[in-house]
Amino acid sequence: MNNFITWCDERTRDCMASKARLHADGRDDEAAFMQIRANVYGIFRTVYTAVKGDKPQLQARLTSIPAAWETALAQAEQHGDAQRAHIERIKLEIVAAIRHYVTNAQEAKPHD
Amino acid sequence: MTESQALALFKCLGDKSRLQILKSLAQEDMYVERLAERLGLTPPTISFHLKKLSDAGAVRSYKTQYYTMYALETAVFEQTMLSLIREESAEADLQRQRDEAYRQKVIRSFFHYGKLRSIPTQKKKERIVLEEIVRAFEAGRDYTEREVNIILADFHDDFCTLRRDLIGEGLMTRENQIYRRTDA
């Protein structure tokens, strides 16, 4: 878990590099999606710092924060707002990746 | 196509992925997964772009037995750029009002109780002044040069310049010493 910040920074850097590449290629919407992904990594990096690296607290936030995004996704789908739904799915997809990383890091702890 | 529709379409087309989707659909109708495979994008991303294209009126969808197929809305792309530019703008009324307000301002500045204070040096203002003066002539009636001079002299002493400029601006014609208003 000590590497969480580094991991988030690496993902953010990758997203920003992709964003720049997509933007240069004239794919502005996909570039914006990359910025959204980077923002989600940024949010949980900040949360990790705020909870001083406490894993249970971080995991609790990994459930509470995306709850609003899940609601937004459900509402967007209900109203046929494909664009909003796509954005919410992207955010939740990144949350799933972070959750996966955190879970694996937790399991790896006894071996640290 | 209205101005706002054209604006939405142009905004929508300003994206390489969407342009690639349209190029693919120009070849044949396709479904989301086929487009995704062809363009190296994920199906949700393709769906996102197709929604935007559909909202802009660039593509339409229809259901077949197994898939929702997407097709190019060819009628939209058969329009010329010129026809889109010539489309009446929602701003047009506002522009006309501004033009009329400017026109009235110029007339107020240069006319005093029906007399021309001076002949404007600015071409645009002179045109407005001449358009106002030419109203003194009856449409479809022939005038001799003397008659023209008398009418123009009521506006300004330099009736020769006015007469010449009315011809130059195409507001009157002169043929065999006979003058006639052209904007009848």
Contacts between the chains, C-beta under 8 A, distances in Angstrom:
chain1	res1	chain2	res2	distance
A	25	B	16	5.7
A	26	B	14	7.6
A	26	B	15	6.5
A	26	B	16	3.8
A	26	B	19	7.9
A	27	B	15	6.1
A	27	B	16	4.9
A	27	B	17	4.9
A	28	B	14	7.4
A	28	B	15	5.7
A	29	B	15	5.8
A	29	B	17	7.2
A	29	B	48	7.2
A	29	B	49	7.3
A	29	B	52	7.6
A	30	B	17	6.2
A	30	B	41	7.8
A	30	B	45	6.6
A	33	B	45	7.7
A	82	B	47	6.3
A	82	B	48	6.4
A	82	B	51	3.9
A	83	B	48	6.3
A	83	B	51	6.2
A	83	B	52	7.0
A	86	B	44	5.8
A	86	B	45	7.6
A	86	B	47	7.2
A	86	B	48	4.3
A	89	B	44	6.3
